Amino acid sequence: MIEASGGIQWPFLDNERERAVTNENAWNAKNNRSKQARPTKLPESQTMGRSRTAPGNDPCATPQAAPGFAAERRLFEDGRFFHRDGRARFRFDQPTRAPELPDGEYPFYLLTGRGTSAQWHTQSRTAKSAVLRKLYPDQIYVEINPDDAKRLGIETGELVEVSSRRGRLEAVAFVTGTVSLGQVFIPMHYVATNELTFPAFDPWSRQPSYKSAAVKVRKA
């Protein structure tokens, strides 16, 4: 379907499926090949020594739609955008302070981000892989600076409670100098993490800024 339509645009809607299947059948007929006979990788004899830029020599080149069928829609392919003058516009605001800063009640600055290379975003896909699940920690963890950990009597491997004005979670402590004094880090891949963060959104894109929050930490 991808080859026949010159690409498939996401989301792939149900009402587009029939056209894509028709395109695929026409493409297969034109190129005299079937799904079963389709090679997954070109032999080296067909690729070695050939110019990647010469017309017709790039095995990864995107084909056009099969004859008689419309190619998949490509936004902004003609260089025009959805404004009266056809030009793109950059939307931005001046930098502002974080919406929630540490204070006497919640003295730590929580940072969130990528945990391991085996995890991605909220793990809606990576958590389904048995191999990837073996590569990342079994339990949610929190990184804390050695001086902060010493003051709170926390050691690596101990269970601690991290709470904000919105929620709380229990995590395994990991004492490390890679986190600054007064900060803690928790991977963003867990539902509980974003129960702590502040619900701030970009005013133009509406993208959430779930990167920080004021929290307190104590032994569980």
JOMOFEN-V112134 format. One record per pair of residues at least 12 apart in sequence whose C-alpha atoms are under 10 Angstrom apart, sorted by the first residue. I is the first residue (numbers start at 1). J is the second residue. If there is no record, write none. Layout:
BEGIN
I,J
I,J
END
This chain:
BEGIN
1,17
1,19
1,20
1,21
1,22
1,23
1,24
1,25
1,27
1,28
1,65
2,20
2,23
2,24
2,62
2,63
2,65
2,72
3,20
3,23
3,24
3,27
3,28
3,61
3,62
3,63
3,64
3,65
3,66
4,20
4,21
4,22
4,23
4,24
4,25
4,26
4,27
4,28
4,62
4,63
4,64
4,65
4,66
4,67
4,69
4,70
4,71
4,72
5,19
5,20
5,21
5,22
5,23
5,24
5,27
5,62
5,63
5,64
5,65
5,66
5,67
5,69
5,70
5,71
5,72
5,73
6,23
6,61
6,62
6,63
6,64
6,65
6,66
6,70
6,71
6,72
6,73
6,74
7,20
7,62
7,63
7,64
7,65
7,71
7,72
7,73
7,74
8,20
8,71
8,72
8,73
8,74
9,72
9,73
9,74
9,75
16,72
19,69
19,70
19,71
19,72
20,65
20,69
20,70
20,71
20,72
22,66
22,69
23,65
23,66
23,67
23,68
23,69
23,70
23,71
24,65
24,66
25,66
26,65
26,66
26,67
26,68
26,69
27,63
27,64
27,65
27,66
27,67
27,69
28,66
29,66
30,66
30,67
31,66
41,59
42,59
46,59
47,59
76,88
91,203
91,204
91,205
92,202
92,203
92,204
92,205
93,202
93,203
93,204
98,198
98,200
98,209
98,211
98,212
98,213
99,198
99,199
99,200
99,209
99,212
99,213
99,214
100,197
100,198
100,199
100,200
100,212
100,213
100,214
100,215
101,212
101,213
101,214
101,215
102,182
102,183
102,213
102,214
102,215
102,216
103,214
103,215
103,216
104,216
105,164
105,165
105,214
105,215
105,216
106,162
106,163
106,164
106,165
106,213
106,214
106,215
106,216
106,217
107,182
107,183
107,214
107,215
107,216
107,217
108,144
108,148
108,162
108,163
108,164
108,181
108,182
108,183
108,184
108,185
108,213
108,214
108,215
108,216
108,217
109,180
109,181
109,182
109,183
109,184
109,185
109,212
109,213
109,214
109,215
109,216
110,142
110,143
110,144
110,162
110,163
110,164
110,182
110,183
110,184
110,185
110,186
110,193
110,196
110,197
110,211
110,212
110,213
110,214
110,215
110,216
111,142
111,143
111,179
111,183
111,184
111,185
111,186
111,187
111,188
111,197
111,210
111,211
111,212
111,213
111,214
111,215
112,142
112,184
112,185
112,186
112,187
112,188
112,189
112,193
112,194
112,197
112,210
112,211
112,212
112,213
113,185
113,186
113,187
113,188
113,189
113,210
113,211
113,212
114,185
114,186
114,187
114,188
114,189
115,136
115,137
115,140
115,141
115,185
115,186
115,187
115,188
115,189
116,132
116,135
116,136
116,137
116,187
116,189
117,132
117,135
117,136
118,131
118,132
118,133
118,134
118,135
118,136
118,137
119,132
119,133
119,135
119,136
119,137
119,187
119,188
119,189
119,190
120,188
120,189
121,187
121,188
121,189
121,190
122,187
122,188
122,189
122,190
122,191
122,193
122,194
123,188
123,189
123,190
123,191
124,189
126,189
127,189
137,172
139,170
139,171
139,172
139,190
140,169
140,170
140,171
140,172
140,173
140,186
140,187
140,188
140,189
140,190
140,192
140,193
141,156
141,157
141,158
141,159
141,160
141,169
141,170
141,171
141,172
141,173
141,174
141,185
141,186
141,187
142,156
142,159
142,160
142,161
142,162
142,170
142,171
142,172
142,173
142,174
142,175
142,176
142,184
142,185
142,186
142,187
142,217
143,156
143,171
143,172
143,173
143,174
143,175
143,176
143,177
143,178
143,179
143,180
143,183
143,184
143,185
143,186
143,187
144,156
144,173
144,174
144,175
144,176
144,177
144,178
144,179
144,180
144,181
144,182
144,183
144,184
144,185
144,186
144,217
145,174
145,175
145,176
145,177
145,178
145,179
145,180
145,181
145,182
145,183
145,184
145,185
146,174
146,175
146,176
146,177
146,178
146,179
146,180
146,181
147,175
147,176
147,177
147,180
147,181
147,182
148,175
148,180
148,181
148,182
148,183
148,184
148,217
149,173
149,174
149,175
149,176
149,181
149,217
149,218
150,175
152,217
152,218
152,219
153,218
153,219
154,173
154,174
154,175
154,217
154,218
154,219
155,172
155,173
155,174
155,175
155,219
156,172
156,173
156,174
156,175
156,176
157,171
157,172
157,173
157,174
157,175
158,171
158,172
158,173
158,174
158,175
158,219
158,220
159,171
159,172
159,173
159,174
159,218
159,219
159,220
160,172
160,173
160,217
160,218
160,219
160,220
161,173
161,215
161,216
161,217
161,218
161,219
161,220
162,184
162,186
162,193
162,196
162,215
162,216
162,217
162,218
162,219
162,220
163,193
163,195
163,196
163,197
163,213
163,214
163,215
163,216
163,217
163,218
164,195
164,196
164,197
164,198
164,213
164,214
164,215
164,216
164,217
165,195
165,196
165,197
165,198
165,213
165,214
165,215
165,216
166,194
166,195
166,196
166,197
166,198
166,199
166,213
166,215
167,192
167,193
167,194
167,195
167,196
167,197
167,215
168,192
168,193
168,194
168,195
168,196
168,215
168,216
168,217
169,191
169,192
169,193
169,195
169,196
169,220
170,192
170,217
170,218
170,219
170,220
171,186
171,219
171,220
172,219
172,220
173,186
173,219
183,212
183,214
183,215
184,212
184,214
184,215
184,216
184,217
185,211
185,212
186,211
186,212
188,210
188,211
193,210
193,211
194,210
194,211
194,212
194,213
195,210
196,210
196,212
196,213
196,214
196,215
197,209
197,210
197,211
197,212
197,213
197,214
197,215
198,210
198,211
198,212
198,213
198,214
199,211
199,212
199,213
200,212
END
